[in-house]
Amino acid sequence: MQVHGPGLAAPLPCHHLALGGGGLAHLIVRLFIWHEIGRLIRYLWRIPTFGPYIVIGLAIVVVGLLIWRQARRSTWRGRGRGGSARRGTGAGPRDW
């Protein structure tokens, strides 16, 4: 038996069928990840004596990292902008 075509896809009867649904699958994966994060937070919260402190501390760290990342991004984008930071103002080819 000879199969002419690309590798293993030739014997399959529906190898050209595109199912789609990438957006739905992406949503389901994200919901699953958030569900697991919620379960982890509830598990940590139930640790006797120190659970709430751990969760609150993790939340403060996450918020701090988000703020720090945003501040770094805005300063990085701000470099090299403006008239004095560049060679010229862009008025012409010999404006340097």
C-alpha positions as CSV (number, residue, x, y, z in Angstrom):
1,M,0.0,0.0,0.0
2,Q,1.5,3.3,-1.0
3,V,0.2,6.6,0.4
4,H,1.0,9.7,-1.5
5,G,0.9,12.8,0.6
6,P,2.3,14.4,3.7
7,G,3.3,11.9,6.3
8,L,0.5,10.6,8.6
9,A,-2.1,13.2,7.5
10,A,-2.8,11.4,4.2
11,P,-4.6,8.3,5.6
12,L,-6.8,10.4,7.9
13,P,-10.2,11.2,6.3
14,C,-10.6,14.7,7.9
15,H,-7.2,16.2,8.0
16,H,-8.4,19.4,6.3
17,L,-11.1,20.0,8.8
18,A,-10.5,23.2,10.8
19,L,-12.5,23.2,14.0
20,G,-11.7,26.8,15.2
21,G,-12.8,27.8,18.7
22,G,-9.4,29.2,19.7
23,G,-11.0,32.1,21.5
24,L,-13.3,29.8,23.5
25,A,-10.5,27.4,24.3
26,H,-8.4,30.3,25.4
27,L,-11.2,31.5,27.7
28,I,-11.6,28.1,29.2
29,V,-7.9,27.8,29.9
30,R,-7.9,31.2,31.6
31,L,-10.9,30.4,33.7
32,F,-9.2,27.1,34.7
33,I,-6.1,29.0,35.7
34,W,-8.0,31.6,37.7
35,H,-10.0,28.9,39.4
36,E,-6.8,27.2,40.5
37,I,-5.3,30.5,41.7
38,G,-8.5,31.0,43.7
39,R,-8.3,27.5,45.2
40,L,-4.6,28.2,46.2
41,I,-5.6,31.4,47.9
42,R,-8.4,29.7,49.8
43,Y,-6.0,26.9,50.8
44,L,-3.5,29.4,52.1
45,W,-6.1,31.5,53.9
46,R,-7.2,28.4,55.9
47,I,-3.7,27.9,57.3
48,P,-4.1,28.4,61.1
49,T,-2.7,31.6,62.6
50,F,-0.6,32.8,59.6
51,G,-2.8,32.1,56.6
52,P,-4.4,35.5,56.2
53,Y,-1.1,37.2,56.7
54,I,0.5,35.1,53.9
55,V,-2.4,35.9,51.5
56,I,-2.3,39.7,52.3
57,G,1.5,39.7,52.0
58,L,1.3,38.0,48.6
59,A,-1.3,40.5,47.4
60,I,0.8,43.4,48.5
61,V,3.8,41.9,46.7
62,V,1.8,41.4,43.5
63,V,0.4,45.0,43.6
64,G,3.9,46.3,44.2
65,L,5.3,44.4,41.3
66,L,2.6,45.6,39.0
67,I,3.2,49.3,40.0
68,W,7.0,48.8,39.7
69,R,6.7,47.2,36.3
70,Q,4.4,50.1,35.1
71,A,6.8,52.7,36.4
72,R,9.8,51.0,34.7
73,R,7.8,50.7,31.4
74,S,6.9,54.4,31.4
75,T,10.5,55.5,32.1
76,W,11.8,53.2,29.5
77,R,9.4,54.6,26.9
78,G,10.3,58.1,27.9
79,R,14.0,57.8,27.1
80,G,15.1,59.3,23.9
81,R,12.1,61.5,23.4
82,G,12.0,65.2,23.2
83,G,14.1,67.7,21.3
84,S,17.3,67.8,23.5
85,A,17.6,64.0,23.9
86,R,17.7,63.4,20.2
87,R,20.2,64.8,17.6
88,G,17.6,67.1,16.1
89,T,14.0,68.2,16.0
90,G,13.3,66.3,12.8
91,A,13.0,69.5,10.7
92,G,15.3,68.3,7.9
93,P,18.0,65.8,6.9
94,R,20.9,67.9,8.1
95,D,19.3,68.9,11.4
96,W,21.9,67.5,13.8
